[in-house]
Amino acid sequence: MTSDALFSAPLLADALAAGTLVLDGGMSNQLESAGHDLSDELWSARLLAERPEAITEAHLAYFEAGANVAITSSYQATFEGFAKRGIKRERATELMALSIELALDATEEARAKGVTRPLYVAASVGPYGAMLADGSEYRGRYGLSVAELEAFHRPRLEALAYVGPDALALETVPDADEAEALLRAVRGLGVPAWLSYSVAGDRTRAGQPLEEAFALAADVDEVIAVGVNCCAPEDVDGAIETAARVTGKPVVVYPNSGETWDAEARTWAGRSTFATEEVRGWQEAGARLIGGCCRVGPEAITSISQALRAS
């Protein structure tokens, strides 16, 4: 059952055609602010097994802040990653399903608290490098073929799609080759998806021109939006223009705060450059899913929501 079945909300694709929706913010920073230790290769996915109620609370905080769409805690949830921790395949499948169920629980709690706007759940599908937990998700170029990457992604896409989220969030993709693999793997699953690259300037993290990278999704019917996330806020404007022009699809954007992740030290450095007053311009340029990624919390999501709903 999708998140808003009882409220007769439009399908996510139809909602994007009609207007702009607000995404949530960073899951990890919300969990850390609540006192949870995420210094682990599984990152927030570890809490699926150890503290699932904390994940529901994090989703609820974003719904109460004004978000329409919750992105699940399955970014680093992979069969291979769980296996490294001694978690067998059957249990790993259960934990992936749980990531969606916890977000659905949050929609019910939000309804009980009086939230009436349409609410959706997107199942996060992070890149291959997220499983490695060595920062390679910000570089790409893993030395694997498109076929090998497709074989890695397809089983967990199937596991997530089986539960029936409103969408699959193919996110923080650093490399056009991996995007091609994900686009192959998502075909025939019966669940719409968005494709979101991690970028530096006008190129993917692996160095491919965004025009070529976005073009891969232009004719893929399953893809209902394309865009960027986990990037600097100043990279968003150019990406929106390119994505809209190349694909003709709604654009999704959810940048970081502007701080920089130090993979070796496993900490953030620098200062925030995220300015919520920019979101009106993003909307006017074609963005239809707008939120935040790492280090963007509920207060910023409230500001985004207020800015967009005042337009």
Phi, psi and omega in degrees: 000130177287166192297331185242030183303323183282348184251007177053040176288151177293158172302153184303318180299320179291324178295323178291327177291334184268340184178202184248137177246152180260126174277167175280189178249202184291129177290316186295316181293329178290321178292319179295323179294338177271003174097012182268136180276120180248021180280071188207149181297332179278350176054226183293339180297336178300325183288346174302322180272325190262323182215063185301328181297332179294326180290317176300318179299321179294316176301316182298321179301321179286323175297317179293334179282345178125001180289145170265333189234126174260132175260127190289169182272028184262012183309313180254018179272102178228156177299320182292318180295317178294322181300325177299335179263010178080014180268120185285166189300317181298316179291323177299319177299318178298320181291323176297316177298321181299326180302323178284318181298324179294321177293322176296322175301320180295325177296321179294319179294323178296319177299318181296336179268005174100007178284125185244348182289163179300136179235142184224160177234124176248127181277119182288133175232100180280169180286168178306320183297335178296325178292327181288333178055039180233014181087356183290347174295344177261009179234321187072204177053059185279352185086014178251150178282166176301319180296320179293321178292322176298317180296328177290315187280326190302314183299319181284329173300319178297317181296318180289317181297327182301328182284336176088049173292167178290334179198163170255124180264097177277095197236159178058037182281120186268352196216133180297329177297319178291323175301317178300319179296316179296320180294326173293316186290334184276346182296135174081004182278344178080012179232130178293163183217157164242152181244122185228120181271151164266129191230166171225107185069232182257025180224157171295167177299334178277354174102003180278144177300137182298328179302315179291321183294315179293326182301333180300329185265355189301321185251017180266111187297329182293338185273119183258351177199152176225155179171214186221152172208171178053041180231174176290143180305327182288349177273354189286315187304309181296323180294321179299312181301314182293314182298315181295318182291318186283323187254335186070011182259160172304153184250140177247133178220130172208086183283168172286181178290341186111346175287165185246135180275127175261102186295326181289315180276347182054052179209166180260145180227160179091195184236161180285135174239012182284120181238114186294341178293347179285341190293332177297320176295321177297318179297315181296332180278349177127000178287132181238349172233113186229129178198209181224161179245230188300133176072011175253115188254188184302324180299318178294322179295322175299317179295319177298313181301315181295320180295317182287324183281349175271353184277000000 
